[in-house]
Amino acid sequence: MNVSVPLVVILGVVVWVAWRYMGLRGWHIAVCLLFGFFLAATSAAPEIRQLVSVLVQSVSQP
């Protein structure tokens, strides 16, 4: 997936905005990071990566 770095940046900005303006606490961020880390190690990771890839391709097509 060629959009992994921009997608990570976009998700990082969303987390920052949620933390700054929506009252997201530091421990909420830590739980989300741990959830993503452990989810990436499961057997569901390839399907999630494929789904995200399809969604990004469908959004980026004119």
C-alpha positions in Angstrom: 0.0 0.0 0.0 1.7 3.2 -1.2 -0.4 5.5 1.0 0.7 4.2 4.4 2.7 7.2 5.5 0.1 9.9 4.4 -2.6 7.8 6.0 -0.7 7.6 9.2 -0.2 11.4 9.1 -3.9 11.9 8.6 -4.8 9.6 11.4 -2.3 11.3 13.6 -3.8 14.7 12.9 -7.3 13.3 13.7 -6.0 12.0 17.0 -4.3 15.3 17.8 -7.5 17.2 16.9 -9.6 14.9 19.1 -7.1 15.3 21.9 -6.9 19.1 21.6 -10.6 20.0 21.0 -12.7 17.0 22.0 -11.4 16.2 25.4 -9.5 13.0 24.5 -7.3 12.1 27.5 -3.7 10.8 27.3 -4.7 7.4 28.5 -7.3 7.2 25.7 -4.6 7.8 23.2 -2.4 5.1 24.8 -5.3 2.6 24.7 -5.9 3.4 21.0 -2.1 3.0 20.2 -1.9 -0.3 22.1 -5.1 -1.6 20.4 -3.7 -0.8 17.0 -0.4 -2.3 17.8 -1.9 -5.6 19.0 -4.5 -5.6 16.2 -1.6 -5.5 13.7 -0.3 -8.7 15.1 -3.5 -10.7 14.6 -4.7 -12.7 11.7 -7.1 -9.9 10.8 -4.3 -7.5 9.9 -4.1 -8.5 6.2 -7.9 -8.1 5.7 -7.9 -4.8 7.4 -4.9 -3.6 5.2 -6.7 -4.8 2.1 -10.0 -3.0 3.1 -8.1 0.2 3.8 -6.3 -0.1 0.5 -9.6 -0.5 -1.4 -11.2 2.4 0.4 -8.2 4.7 -0.3 -8.2 3.7 -4.0 -11.9 4.3 -4.4 -11.6 7.7 -2.8 -8.6 8.7 -4.8 -10.0 7.8 -8.2 -11.5 10.7 -10.1 
